Amino acid sequence: MSLTHWLVVAVLVLLLFGRGKISELMGDMAKGIKSFKKGLAEDDDVAENMSQRSPQTIEHRADQPVRSSVGSVDSQKS
């Protein structure tokens, strides 16, 4: 496309949306990008904290049955 086509498109966009609306949209877009980057940084921090913690062992005695809150297979057959 030539420069003339881009100028016509730019003028039409300005006429349709107005100066204030375009700047408002760009401000909202900038806020969204900042929020996205902040979320990525928080995820990195959480992952780093998880990798720095020592692994935890689960204490369980083999002679005690494990009970689930969902229910056993036998109770679902009835």
Rosetta constraint file for C-alpha pairs under 8 A:
AtomPair CA 1 CA 5 HARMONIC 6.20 0.50
AtomPair CA 1 CA 6 HARMONIC 7.26 0.50
AtomPair CA 2 CA 6 HARMONIC 6.72 0.50
AtomPair CA 3 CA 7 HARMONIC 6.25 0.50
AtomPair CA 4 CA 8 HARMONIC 6.25 0.50
AtomPair CA 5 CA 9 HARMONIC 6.26 0.50
AtomPair CA 6 CA 10 HARMONIC 6.09 0.50
AtomPair CA 7 CA 11 HARMONIC 6.15 0.50
AtomPair CA 8 CA 12 HARMONIC 6.18 0.50
AtomPair CA 9 CA 13 HARMONIC 6.18 0.50
AtomPair CA 10 CA 14 HARMONIC 6.22 0.50
AtomPair CA 11 CA 15 HARMONIC 6.14 0.50
AtomPair CA 12 CA 16 HARMONIC 6.08 0.50
AtomPair CA 13 CA 17 HARMONIC 5.96 0.50
AtomPair CA 13 CA 18 HARMONIC 7.57 0.50
AtomPair CA 14 CA 18 HARMONIC 4.89 0.50
AtomPair CA 14 CA 19 HARMONIC 6.27 0.50
AtomPair CA 14 CA 22 HARMONIC 7.89 0.50
AtomPair CA 17 CA 21 HARMONIC 5.69 0.50
AtomPair CA 17 CA 22 HARMONIC 6.39 0.50
AtomPair CA 18 CA 22 HARMONIC 6.54 0.50
AtomPair CA 19 CA 23 HARMONIC 6.41 0.50
AtomPair CA 20 CA 24 HARMONIC 6.09 0.50
AtomPair CA 21 CA 25 HARMONIC 6.12 0.50
AtomPair CA 22 CA 26 HARMONIC 6.21 0.50
AtomPair CA 23 CA 27 HARMONIC 6.12 0.50
AtomPair CA 24 CA 28 HARMONIC 6.23 0.50
AtomPair CA 25 CA 29 HARMONIC 6.16 0.50
AtomPair CA 26 CA 30 HARMONIC 6.16 0.50
AtomPair CA 27 CA 31 HARMONIC 6.28 0.50
AtomPair CA 28 CA 32 HARMONIC 6.24 0.50
AtomPair CA 29 CA 33 HARMONIC 6.28 0.50
AtomPair CA 30 CA 34 HARMONIC 6.20 0.50
AtomPair CA 31 CA 35 HARMONIC 6.10 0.50
AtomPair CA 32 CA 36 HARMONIC 6.12 0.50
AtomPair CA 33 CA 37 HARMONIC 6.20 0.50
AtomPair CA 34 CA 38 HARMONIC 6.12 0.50
AtomPair CA 35 CA 39 HARMONIC 6.18 0.50
AtomPair CA 36 CA 40 HARMONIC 6.33 0.50
AtomPair CA 37 CA 41 HARMONIC 6.24 0.50
AtomPair CA 38 CA 42 HARMONIC 6.20 0.50
AtomPair CA 39 CA 43 HARMONIC 6.23 0.50
AtomPair CA 40 CA 44 HARMONIC 6.32 0.50
AtomPair CA 41 CA 45 HARMONIC 6.31 0.50
AtomPair CA 42 CA 46 HARMONIC 6.23 0.50
AtomPair CA 43 CA 47 HARMONIC 6.15 0.50
AtomPair CA 44 CA 48 HARMONIC 6.08 0.50
AtomPair CA 45 CA 49 HARMONIC 6.16 0.50
AtomPair CA 46 CA 50 HARMONIC 6.17 0.50
AtomPair CA 47 CA 51 HARMONIC 6.25 0.50
AtomPair CA 48 CA 52 HARMONIC 6.32 0.50
AtomPair CA 49 CA 53 HARMONIC 6.53 0.50
AtomPair CA 60 CA 64 HARMONIC 7.72 0.50
AtomPair CA 68 CA 72 HARMONIC 7.39 0.50
AtomPair CA 71 CA 75 HARMONIC 6.68 0.50
AtomPair CA 71 CA 76 HARMONIC 7.46 0.50
AtomPair CA 72 CA 76 HARMONIC 6.74 0.50
AtomPair CA 73 CA 77 HARMONIC 6.64 0.50
AtomPair CA 74 CA 78 HARMONIC 7.15 0.50
